[in-house]
Amino acid sequence: MTTFFIVTSIVLGTMILAGLKDAKKQNTAFYKSRDKATHFHY
């Protein structure tokens, strides 16, 4: 049970860290497509 918890926390931590690193890249593409859909521009 403890090993499972450690493995899960490590996996979640790496996923969160990877998400934070790729946040800028993904967010730009995501918000661009979202802006086109909502016709919202700065």
N, C-alpha and C positions, 0 to 999 in steps of 0.2 A: 504493500500500500504506500509506504514511504517512497519507494523507488518510483512508483507510478506518478506520485505527486511531483517528485523532482524532475522526472522526464517531461511531464506536462508543463511545468513552470518554465523549463528550459526552452521547450518548443514554442510556447506562447511568447516568451521573452524575445526569442530570435525573430518570430513573426512580427512582433510589434516594432522591434528595432529595424527590420527590413522595411516595414511599412512606413516608418518615419523617414528612412533614408530615401525611399522612392516616392515619398509624399509629394514633393515638388514636381517630379516628372509626371506622375499620374494625375495630380490635381490640375495641372495646366491643360492636359489633353481632355480631362473630364469636364472641366469648367468651360473650355472652348466649345465642346459639343453641347453642353448644357446651355450655354449662352445662345447658341444658334437656335436651340429649341424654344427658349423663352424669349428670344429677340431682345436680350438684355445686354447692353454694351456700356462701357465706361466712357 
